[in-house]
Amino acid sequence: MASDHGPAWRAAVHAVAALLLAAAGAAAQAAPAPVSAPALKLDCPAQVPPQEPFDCRVSASVAGAAGGITVELPPRLMRVAEPAGWSFDVAARRWTGPAPAAATLTLIADTHARGGAHTLAARFVVPGQPAVDAAATVGVGGADVIDLGVVTLPLPPWVFTAVWLLAMAALVGVARQRDLRRAGHAPRAWPWALGVAVLATLALPTVTALVDQVRARTVYERAVCEVLDHAGSPAPGQPDDVWPMAALRITADGETWVSTGFEPRTAIYRASAADDHLRFPRGSRPACWVDPARPERVILRLAPLAALFVGPAVLAALGVLGVGLRRVW
């Protein structure tokens, strides 16, 4: 039996099939390529020395899309080199860069970082994908020490503070006991002893600052410093006591090295030094003073000459109180 459909019908069917196949192919080509899950990696050395540059490497990968990486710096770590194509938010202490990409972040730990662990936090964000987080912890070698400007004591500051306060309390206590053993209305020694204890406690940081100032003007060598970064560094164990610090590239006697500087006590008064690091923006090249015996010690600002009289005045007052205490003892 002959088919009811002629050549015209078969041609029409073939044409419709060809159109359907072409439409399916075009749809397949127009469909976006599948996006793989984003990956983020942050590698930093497990242990670094203070005041010496070190590298952290961050890398992110994702197929079929682009995103952005942010890396937050903890307190006491500062940047030395800026990766190409990255930007830095000074207020937030945060790097931002493109991805997928890889970059090397060169950092340095200031003196307050010694003996602690400091964590960098990274985040990789791709539109339409969950954010990916990574972290790396850097340990900074060395234990806390007491830096008196001329010598360094291998003791944590809290030990020195505790011993000093106990010694001052013992001085006042001995004077009080001596007063109680006296008969009549003999002059009392304990108020003089209390005055000596209080003024001696106040004199210690003042005299240390005076030593820094005198040595900076007589022993330290003048150099040129390029400011690589600046930030506030909380004192160990005192998160609210922030000292200004700066990462510096120092050039002196034909040599160049990177270290951290800005000894805040050189301003004599801490309040006047609180924001001084902001006077030196990144890229500026101010004069600085380097301790030839300890090149990592760098001073960016000298106190006014009038501040040099504060230390001797405190010591003179302490001497007057000492003489008075000896007379009534």
BALOBA-1460 file (C-alpha; in Angstrom, 3 decimals):
// residues 329
<rec num="1" residu="m" x="0.000" y="0.000" z="0.000"/>
<rec num="2" residu="a" x="1.461" y="3.367" z="-0.961"/>
<rec num="3" residu="s" x="2.136" y="5.912" z="1.737"/>
<rec num="4" residu="d" x="-0.386" y="8.742" z="2.163"/>
<rec num="5" residu="h" x="2.480" y="11.175" z="2.624"/>
<rec num="6" residu="g" x="4.339" y="12.382" z="-0.370"/>
<rec num="7" residu="p" x="7.745" y="13.901" z="-0.791"/>
<rec num="8" residu="a" x="6.448" y="17.320" z="0.234"/>
<rec num="9" residu="w" x="5.348" y="15.991" z="3.628"/>
<rec num="10" residu="r" x="8.689" y="14.332" z="4.283"/>
<rec num="11" residu="a" x="10.535" y="17.499" z="3.376"/>
<rec num="12" residu="a" x="8.410" y="19.488" z="5.803"/>
<rec num="13" residu="v" x="9.133" y="17.027" z="8.630"/>
<rec num="14" residu="h" x="12.863" y="17.186" z="7.941"/>
<rec num="15" residu="a" x="12.765" y="20.983" z="7.967"/>
<rec num="16" residu="v" x="10.960" y="21.081" z="11.325"/>
<rec num="17" residu="a" x="13.464" y="18.617" z="12.828"/>
<rec num="18" residu="a" x="16.380" y="20.680" z="11.565"/>
<rec num="19" residu="l" x="14.898" y="23.807" z="13.100"/>
<rec num="20" residu="l" x="14.413" y="22.063" z="16.461"/>
<rec num="21" residu="l" x="17.996" y="20.795" z="16.455"/>
<rec num="22" residu="a" x="19.327" y="24.246" z="15.600"/>
<rec num="23" residu="a" x="17.309" y="25.846" z="18.385"/>
<rec num="24" residu="a" x="18.576" y="23.279" z="20.914"/>
<rec num="25" residu="g" x="22.182" y="23.924" z="19.845"/>
<rec num="26" residu="a" x="21.780" y="27.678" z="20.174"/>
<rec num="27" residu="a" x="20.272" y="27.276" z="23.645"/>
<rec num="28" residu="a" x="23.156" y="25.073" z="24.695"/>
<rec num="29" residu="q" x="25.669" y="27.629" z="23.473"/>
<rec num="30" residu="a" x="23.863" y="30.487" z="25.212"/>
<rec num="31" residu="a" x="23.738" y="28.674" z="28.586"/>
<rec num="32" residu="p" x="26.452" y="29.917" z="31.022"/>
<rec num="33" residu="a" x="29.308" y="27.614" z="31.788"/>
<rec num="34" residu="p" x="29.034" y="25.937" z="35.195"/>
<rec num="35" residu="v" x="30.871" y="27.830" z="37.989"/>
<rec num="36" residu="s" x="33.092" y="25.746" z="40.236"/>
<rec num="37" residu="a" x="33.180" y="26.311" z="43.968"/>
<rec num="38" residu="p" x="35.594" y="29.156" z="44.875"/>
<rec num="39" residu="a" x="38.787" y="28.235" z="46.731"/>
<rec num="40" residu="l" x="40.995" y="30.459" z="48.885"/>
<rec num="41" residu="k" x="44.416" y="29.826" z="50.376"/>
<rec num="42" residu="l" x="46.483" y="31.984" z="52.736"/>
<rec num="43" residu="d" x="50.016" y="30.867" z="53.575"/>
<rec num="44" residu="c" x="52.204" y="32.644" z="56.150"/>
<rec num="45" residu="p" x="55.308" y="31.545" z="58.074"/>
<rec num="46" residu="a" x="54.496" y="29.879" z="61.357"/>
<rec num="47" residu="q" x="57.221" y="31.827" z="63.180"/>
<rec num="48" residu="v" x="58.951" y="35.108" z="62.327"/>
<rec num="49" residu="p" x="61.368" y="37.423" z="64.163"/>
<rec num="50" residu="p" x="60.169" y="40.886" z="65.198"/>
<rec num="51" residu="q" x="61.119" y="43.903" z="63.100"/>
<rec num="52" residu="e" x="62.142" y="41.831" z="60.056"/>
<rec num="53" residu="p" x="60.045" y="41.605" z="56.846"/>
<rec num="54" residu="f" x="58.301" y="38.335" z="55.962"/>
<rec num="55" residu="d" x="55.974" y="37.181" z="53.163"/>
<rec num="56" residu="c" x="52.422" y="35.846" z="53.200"/>
<rec num="57" residu="r" x="51.010" y="34.410" z="49.964"/>
<rec num="58" residu="v" x="47.292" y="34.562" z="49.194"/>
<rec num="59" residu="s" x="45.694" y="32.822" z="46.209"/>
<rec num="60" residu="a" x="42.114" y="32.318" z="45.049"/>
<rec num="61" residu="s" x="40.635" y="30.302" z="42.215"/>
<rec num="62" residu="v" x="37.211" y="29.878" z="40.652"/>
<rec num="63" residu="a" x="36.130" y="28.852" z="37.143"/>
<rec num="64" residu="g" x="33.757" y="30.929" z="35.080"/>
<rec num="65" residu="a" x="33.545" y="33.987" z="37.344"/>
<rec num="66" residu="a" x="35.559" y="36.753" z="38.965"/>
<rec num="67" residu="g" x="35.477" y="38.008" z="42.528"/>
<rec num="68" residu="g" x="37.440" y="39.942" z="45.120"/>
<rec num="69" residu="i" x="39.787" y="39.117" z="47.999"/>
<rec num="70" residu="t" x="40.115" y="41.020" z="51.269"/>
<rec num="71" residu="v" x="42.860" y="40.456" z="53.839"/>
<rec num="72" residu="e" x="42.662" y="42.085" z="57.272"/>
<rec num="73" residu="l" x="45.839" y="42.850" z="59.190"/>
<rec num="74" residu="p" x="45.840" y="42.386" z="62.970"/>
<rec num="75" residu="p" x="47.340" y="45.006" z="65.289"/>
<rec num="76" residu="r" x="51.146" y="45.045" z="65.486"/>
<rec num="77" residu="l" x="51.583" y="43.863" z="61.876"/>
<rec num="78" residu="m" x="52.284" y="46.435" z="59.155"/>
<rec num="79" residu="r" x="52.755" y="46.270" z="55.386"/>
<rec num="80" residu="v" x="56.084" y="46.666" z="53.637"/>
<rec num="81" residu="a" x="55.238" y="46.129" z="49.938"/>
<rec num="82" residu="e" x="52.007" y="46.757" z="48.018"/>
<rec num="83" residu="p" x="50.981" y="43.986" z="45.560"/>
<rec num="84" residu="a" x="50.207" y="45.201" z="42.037"/>
<rec num="85" residu="g" x="46.515" y="45.874" z="41.549"/>
<rec num="86" residu="w" x="45.717" y="45.813" z="45.267"/>
<rec num="87" residu="s" x="44.498" y="48.700" z="47.436"/>
<rec num="88" residu="f" x="44.724" y="49.268" z="51.171"/>
<rec num="89" residu="d" x="42.166" y="50.835" z="53.520"/>
<rec num="90" residu="v" x="44.247" y="52.504" z="56.242"/>
<rec num="91" residu="a" x="41.346" y="52.986" z="58.664"/>
<rec num="92" residu="a" x="40.102" y="49.391" z="58.398"/>
<rec num="93" residu="r" x="43.632" y="47.914" z="58.047"/>
<rec num="94" residu="r" x="42.341" y="45.856" z="55.117"/>
<rec num="95" residu="w" x="43.842" y="44.891" z="51.748"/>
<rec num="96" residu="t" x="41.547" y="44.420" z="48.741"/>
<rec num="97" residu="g" x="42.564" y="42.693" z="45.513"/>
<rec num="98" residu="p" x="41.097" y="41.031" z="42.415"/>
<rec num="99" residu="a" x="40.498" y="37.294" z="41.995"/>
<rec num="100" residu="p" x="41.131" y="34.750" z="40.669"/>
<rec num="101" residu="a" x="44.704" y="35.799" z="41.305"/>
<rec num="102" residu="a" x="47.704" y="35.248" z="43.546"/>
<rec num="103" residu="a" x="49.682" y="37.873" z="45.424"/>
<rec num="104" residu="t" x="52.503" y="38.104" z="47.924"/>
<rec num="105" residu="l" x="51.945" y="40.342" z="50.947"/>
<rec num="106" residu="t" x="55.165" y="41.520" z="52.585"/>
<rec num="107" residu="l" x="54.666" y="42.399" z="56.254"/>
<rec num="108" residu="i" x="56.664" y="43.296" z="59.344"/>
<rec num="109" residu="a" x="55.931" y="42.866" z="63.061"/>
<rec num="110" residu="d" x="56.727" y="45.692" z="65.468"/>
<rec num="111" residu="t" x="58.394" y="45.360" z="68.850"/>
<rec num="112" residu="h" x="55.096" y="44.899" z="70.703"/>
<rec num="113" residu="a" x="54.355" y="41.760" z="68.655"/>
<rec num="114" residu="r" x="57.144" y="39.681" z="70.206"/>
<rec num="115" residu="g" x="56.109" y="36.552" z="72.054"/>
<rec num="116" residu="g" x="52.567" y="36.518" z="70.625"/>
<rec num="117" residu="a" x="50.474" y="34.923" z="67.874"/>
<rec num="118" residu="h" x="48.803" y="37.186" z="65.303"/>
<rec num="119" residu="t" x="46.066" y="36.066" z="62.903"/>
<rec num="120" residu="l" x="45.415" y="37.395" z="59.407"/>
<rec num="121" residu="a" x="41.881" y="36.910" z="58.080"/>
<rec num="122" residu="a" x="41.113" y="36.568" z="54.348"/>
<rec num="123" residu="r" x="37.778" y="36.408" z="52.492"/>
<rec num="124" residu="f" x="37.016" y="35.534" z="48.868"/>
<rec num="125" residu="v" x="33.692" y="36.778" z="47.517"/>
<rec num="126" residu="v" x="32.238" y="35.660" z="44.155"/>
<rec num="127" residu="p" x="28.835" y="37.000" z="43.030"/>
<rec num="128" residu="g" x="26.185" y="34.307" z="43.424"/>
<rec num="129" residu="q" x="28.454" y="32.073" z="45.535"/>
<rec num="130" residu="p" x="28.905" y="31.729" z="49.296"/>
<rec num="131" residu="a" x="31.902" y="33.667" z="50.655"/>
<rec num="132" residu="v" x="35.005" y="31.625" z="51.439"/>
<rec num="133" residu="d" x="37.129" y="32.475" z="54.492"/>
<rec num="134" residu="a" x="40.720" y="31.591" z="55.341"/>
<rec num="135" residu="a" x="43.089" y="32.526" z="58.146"/>
<rec num="136" residu="a" x="46.761" y="32.233" z="58.958"/>
<rec num="137" residu="t" x="48.441" y="32.665" z="62.338"/>
<rec num="138" residu="v" x="51.938" y="34.087" z="62.590"/>
<rec num="139" residu="g" x="53.956" y="33.639" z="65.763"/>
<rec num="140" residu="v" x="56.516" y="36.344" z="66.530"/>
<rec num="141" residu="g" x="59.612" y="35.112" z="68.291"/>
<rec num="142" residu="g" x="61.140" y="36.531" z="71.417"/>
<rec num="143" residu="a" x="59.755" y="37.202" z="74.846"/>
<rec num="144" residu="d" x="58.607" y="40.514" z="76.261"/>
<rec num="145" residu="v" x="61.487" y="42.584" z="77.586"/>
<rec num="146" residu="i" x="61.890" y="45.835" z="79.460"/>
<rec num="147" residu="d" x="63.600" y="48.369" z="77.234"/>
<rec num="148" residu="l" x="65.174" y="51.155" z="79.286"/>
<rec num="149" residu="g" x="66.800" y="52.835" z="76.305"/>
<rec num="150" residu="v" x="70.360" y="52.061" z="77.359"/>
<rec num="151" residu="v" x="69.894" y="48.467" z="78.501"/>
<rec num="152" residu="t" x="67.278" y="45.801" z="77.959"/>
<rec num="153" residu="l" x="66.155" y="43.647" z="80.856"/>
<rec num="154" residu="p" x="65.021" y="40.091" z="79.962"/>
<rec num="155" residu="l" x="61.913" y="40.398" z="82.112"/>
<rec num="156" residu="p" x="58.248" y="40.829" z="81.263"/>
<rec num="157" residu="p" x="57.101" y="44.360" z="82.116"/>
<rec num="158" residu="w" x="54.552" y="43.091" z="84.628"/>
<rec num="159" residu="v" x="57.305" y="41.428" z="86.682"/>
<rec num="160" residu="f" x="59.288" y="44.659" z="86.856"/>
<rec num="161" residu="t" x="56.142" y="46.630" z="87.717"/>
<rec num="162" residu="a" x="55.171" y="44.197" z="90.481"/>
<rec num="163" residu="v" x="58.666" y="44.215" z="92.022"/>
<rec num="164" residu="w" x="58.864" y="48.009" z="91.838"/>
<rec num="165" residu="l" x="55.470" y="48.548" z="93.482"/>
<rec num="166" residu="l" x="56.266" y="46.041" z="96.234"/>
<rec num="167" residu="a" x="59.556" y="47.838" z="96.904"/>
<rec num="168" residu="m" x="57.816" y="51.229" z="97.119"/>
<rec num="169" residu="a" x="55.119" y="49.796" z="99.389"/>
<rec num="170" residu="a" x="57.826" y="48.288" z="101.605"/>
<rec num="171" residu="l" x="59.545" y="51.684" z="101.858"/>
<rec num="172" residu="v" x="56.332" y="53.382" z="103.005"/>
<rec num="173" residu="g" x="55.535" y="50.493" z="105.365"/>
<rec num="174" residu="v" x="58.946" y="50.637" z="107.037"/>
<rec num="175" residu="a" x="58.624" y="54.403" z="107.492"/>
<rec num="176" residu="r" x="55.165" y="53.957" z="108.998"/>
<rec num="177" residu="q" x="56.388" y="51.316" z="111.450"/>
<rec num="178" residu="r" x="59.243" y="53.598" z="112.481"/>
<rec num="179" residu="d" x="56.758" y="56.407" z="113.185"/>
<rec num="180" residu="l" x="54.656" y="54.104" z="115.380"/>
<rec num="181" residu="r" x="57.677" y="53.177" z="117.496"/>
<rec num="182" residu="r" x="58.493" y="56.818" z="118.182"/>
<rec num="183" residu="a" x="57.196" y="58.559" z="121.277"/>
<rec num="184" residu="g" x="55.857" y="62.083" z="121.447"/>
<rec num="185" residu="h" x="55.397" y="64.358" z="118.506"/>
<rec num="186" residu="a" x="58.507" y="63.512" z="116.552"/>
<rec num="187" residu="p" x="58.316" y="64.353" z="112.824"/>
<rec num="188" residu="r" x="56.640" y="61.585" z="110.872"/>
<rec num="189" residu="a" x="58.625" y="59.884" z="108.134"/>
<rec num="190" residu="w" x="55.898" y="58.046" z="106.243"/>
<rec num="191" residu="p" x="54.495" y="61.098" z="104.327"/>
<rec num="192" residu="w" x="57.998" y="61.798" z="103.054"/>
<rec num="193" residu="a" x="58.436" y="58.131" z="102.154"/>
<rec num="194" residu="l" x="55.101" y="58.162" z="100.305"/>
<rec num="195" residu="g" x="56.193" y="61.253" z="98.362"/>
<rec num="196" residu="v" x="59.475" y="59.588" z="97.406"/>
<rec num="197" residu="a" x="57.656" y="56.419" z="96.287"/>
<rec num="198" residu="v" x="55.129" y="58.287" z="94.136"/>
<rec num="199" residu="l" x="57.672" y="60.634" z="92.553"/>
<rec num="200" residu="a" x="60.155" y="57.805" z="91.934"/>
<rec num="201" residu="t" x="57.435" y="55.842" z="90.151"/>
<rec num="202" residu="l" x="56.624" y="58.870" z="87.992"/>
<rec num="203" residu="a" x="60.307" y="59.600" z="87.405"/>
<rec num="204" residu="l" x="61.153" y="56.187" z="85.959"/>
<rec num="205" residu="p" x="59.442" y="56.588" z="82.527"/>
<rec num="206" residu="t" x="60.367" y="60.288" z="82.460"/>
<rec num="207" residu="v" x="64.044" y="59.555" z="82.977"/>
<rec num="208" residu="t" x="63.895" y="56.777" z="80.379"/>
<rec num="209" residu="a" x="62.448" y="59.274" z="77.906"/>
<rec num="210" residu="l" x="65.178" y="61.742" z="78.840"/>
<rec num="211" residu="v" x="67.825" y="59.097" z="78.146"/>
<rec num="212" residu="d" x="66.278" y="58.488" z="74.710"/>
<rec num="213" residu="q" x="66.270" y="62.190" z="73.926"/>
<rec num="214" residu="v" x="69.845" y="62.808" z="75.059"/>
<rec num="215" residu="r" x="71.159" y="59.751" z="73.201"/>
<rec num="216" residu="a" x="69.188" y="60.745" z="70.078"/>
<rec num="217" residu="r" x="70.944" y="64.113" z="70.056"/>
<rec num="218" residu="t" x="74.406" y="62.857" z="70.946"/>
<rec num="219" residu="v" x="74.784" y="59.215" z="69.883"/>
<rec num="220" residu="y" x="72.123" y="58.367" z="67.287"/>
<rec num="221" residu="e" x="72.987" y="58.864" z="63.619"/>
<rec num="222" residu="r" x="70.789" y="60.952" z="61.355"/>
<rec num="223" residu="a" x="69.318" y="58.985" z="58.441"/>
<rec num="224" residu="v" x="66.535" y="59.128" z="55.853"/>
<rec num="225" residu="c" x="63.460" y="56.987" z="56.383"/>
<rec num="226" residu="e" x="60.743" y="56.140" z="53.872"/>
<rec num="227" residu="v" x="57.413" y="55.458" z="55.573"/>
<rec num="228" residu="l" x="55.996" y="52.162" z="54.282"/>
<rec num="229" residu="d" x="53.059" y="51.990" z="56.656"/>
<rec num="230" residu="h" x="51.880" y="53.448" z="59.950"/>
<rec num="231" residu="a" x="49.447" y="52.187" z="62.550"/>
<rec num="232" residu="g" x="48.597" y="52.155" z="66.229"/>
<rec num="233" residu="s" x="50.094" y="49.265" z="68.181"/>
<rec num="234" residu="p" x="48.475" y="48.330" z="71.518"/>
<rec num="235" residu="a" x="50.909" y="47.807" z="74.346"/>
<rec num="236" residu="p" x="51.161" y="44.147" z="75.449"/>
<rec num="237" residu="g" x="48.305" y="43.316" z="77.791"/>
<rec num="238" residu="q" x="46.838" y="46.821" z="77.430"/>
<rec num="239" residu="p" x="44.555" y="46.909" z="74.345"/>
<rec num="240" residu="d" x="43.438" y="50.466" z="75.105"/>
<rec num="241" residu="d" x="46.987" y="51.804" z="75.401"/>
<rec num="242" residu="v" x="47.858" y="52.315" z="71.719"/>
<rec num="243" residu="w" x="51.340" y="53.473" z="70.723"/>
<rec num="244" residu="p" x="52.053" y="54.952" z="67.288"/>
<rec num="245" residu="m" x="54.327" y="52.807" z="65.154"/>
<rec num="246" residu="a" x="55.646" y="52.916" z="61.596"/>
<rec num="247" residu="a" x="57.239" y="50.497" z="59.147"/>
<rec num="248" residu="l" x="60.300" y="52.194" z="57.684"/>
<rec num="249" residu="r" x="62.865" y="51.721" z="54.944"/>
<rec num="250" residu="i" x="66.005" y="53.258" z="56.439"/>
<rec num="251" residu="t" x="69.048" y="54.473" z="54.512"/>
<rec num="252" residu="a" x="72.243" y="55.350" z="56.385"/>
<rec num="253" residu="d" x="75.956" y="55.083" z="55.558"/>
<rec num="254" residu="g" x="75.178" y="53.548" z="52.173"/>
<rec num="255" residu="e" x="73.092" y="50.722" z="53.662"/>
<rec num="256" residu="t" x="69.337" y="50.179" z="53.428"/>
<rec num="257" residu="w" x="67.176" y="48.017" z="55.642"/>
<rec num="258" residu="v" x="63.572" y="47.763" z="56.813"/>
<rec num="259" residu="s" x="62.515" y="47.981" z="60.436"/>
<rec num="260" residu="t" x="59.865" y="49.509" z="62.643"/>
<rec num="261" residu="g" x="60.341" y="52.757" z="64.453"/>
<rec num="262" residu="f" x="58.795" y="55.671" z="66.231"/>
<rec num="263" residu="e" x="59.552" y="55.335" z="69.895"/>
<rec num="264" residu="p" x="56.546" y="57.165" z="71.380"/>
<rec num="265" residu="r" x="58.218" y="57.896" z="74.692"/>
<rec num="266" residu="t" x="60.612" y="60.249" z="72.934"/>
<rec num="267" residu="a" x="57.830" y="62.828" z="73.029"/>
<rec num="268" residu="i" x="58.075" y="62.848" z="76.867"/>
<rec num="269" residu="y" x="54.302" y="63.273" z="77.086"/>
<rec num="270" residu="r" x="52.335" y="60.321" z="75.703"/>
<rec num="271" residu="a" x="49.331" y="62.493" z="74.806"/>
<rec num="272" residu="s" x="51.421" y="64.544" z="72.410"/>
<rec num="273" residu="a" x="52.635" y="61.372" z="70.680"/>
<rec num="274" residu="a" x="49.284" y="59.604" z="70.318"/>
<rec num="275" residu="d" x="48.628" y="60.585" z="66.705"/>
<rec num="276" residu="d" x="52.073" y="61.641" z="65.581"/>
<rec num="277" residu="h" x="52.408" y="58.736" z="63.162"/>
<rec num="278" residu="l" x="49.664" y="60.382" z="61.087"/>
<rec num="279" residu="r" x="52.073" y="63.232" z="60.362"/>
<rec num="280" residu="f" x="54.113" y="60.840" z="58.259"/>
<rec num="281" residu="p" x="51.918" y="59.478" z="55.435"/>
<rec num="282" residu="r" x="52.958" y="56.417" z="53.477"/>
<rec num="283" residu="g" x="55.615" y="57.312" z="50.925"/>
<rec num="284" residu="s" x="56.939" y="60.338" z="52.808"/>
<rec num="285" residu="r" x="60.675" y="60.519" z="53.548"/>
<rec num="286" residu="p" x="61.196" y="62.325" z="56.863"/>
<rec num="287" residu="a" x="64.478" y="62.631" z="58.717"/>
<rec num="288" residu="c" x="65.034" y="60.006" z="61.387"/>
<rec num="289" residu="w" x="67.635" y="59.017" z="63.961"/>
<rec num="290" residu="v" x="69.075" y="55.512" z="64.269"/>
<rec num="291" residu="d" x="70.840" y="53.949" z="67.243"/>
<rec num="292" residu="p" x="74.177" y="52.709" z="65.796"/>
<rec num="293" residu="a" x="74.417" y="50.007" z="68.462"/>
<rec num="294" residu="r" x="70.853" y="48.797" z="67.798"/>
<rec num="295" residu="p" x="69.803" y="49.734" z="64.245"/>
<rec num="296" residu="e" x="66.255" y="48.507" z="64.828"/>
<rec num="297" residu="r" x="65.706" y="51.431" z="67.185"/>
<rec num="298" residu="v" x="64.569" y="54.372" z="65.056"/>
<rec num="299" residu="i" x="63.216" y="57.726" z="66.232"/>
<rec num="300" residu="l" x="61.041" y="59.739" z="63.879"/>
<rec num="301" residu="r" x="60.421" y="62.774" z="66.035"/>
<rec num="302" residu="l" x="62.473" y="64.504" z="68.693"/>
<rec num="303" residu="a" x="60.734" y="66.180" z="71.595"/>
<rec num="304" residu="p" x="61.064" y="69.965" z="71.962"/>
<rec num="305" residu="l" x="64.202" y="71.097" z="73.769"/>
<rec num="306" residu="a" x="62.042" y="72.337" z="76.637"/>
<rec num="307" residu="a" x="60.985" y="68.726" z="77.275"/>
<rec num="308" residu="l" x="64.565" y="67.888" z="78.164"/>
<rec num="309" residu="f" x="64.147" y="69.878" z="81.373"/>
<rec num="310" residu="v" x="61.266" y="67.698" z="82.582"/>
<rec num="311" residu="g" x="63.508" y="64.796" z="83.577"/>
<rec num="312" residu="p" x="66.019" y="66.886" z="85.554"/>
<rec num="313" residu="a" x="63.159" y="68.755" z="87.263"/>
<rec num="314" residu="v" x="61.584" y="65.480" z="88.386"/>
<rec num="315" residu="l" x="64.943" y="64.196" z="89.598"/>
<rec num="316" residu="a" x="65.566" y="67.452" z="91.499"/>
<rec num="317" residu="a" x="62.184" y="67.157" z="93.231"/>
<rec num="318" residu="l" x="62.933" y="63.555" z="94.046"/>
<rec num="319" residu="g" x="66.254" y="64.621" z="95.570"/>
<rec num="320" residu="v" x="64.526" y="67.219" z="97.780"/>
<rec num="321" residu="l" x="62.076" y="64.610" z="99.030"/>
<rec num="322" residu="g" x="64.955" y="62.179" z="99.660"/>
<rec num="323" residu="v" x="66.824" y="64.724" z="101.741"/>
<rec num="324" residu="g" x="63.677" y="65.482" z="103.725"/>
<rec num="325" residu="l" x="63.067" y="61.792" z="104.356"/>
<rec num="326" residu="r" x="66.619" y="61.327" z="105.596"/>
<rec num="327" residu="r" x="66.275" y="64.203" z="108.082"/>
<rec num="328" residu="v" x="63.093" y="62.925" z="109.682"/>
<rec num="329" residu="w" x="64.153" y="59.243" z="109.643"/>
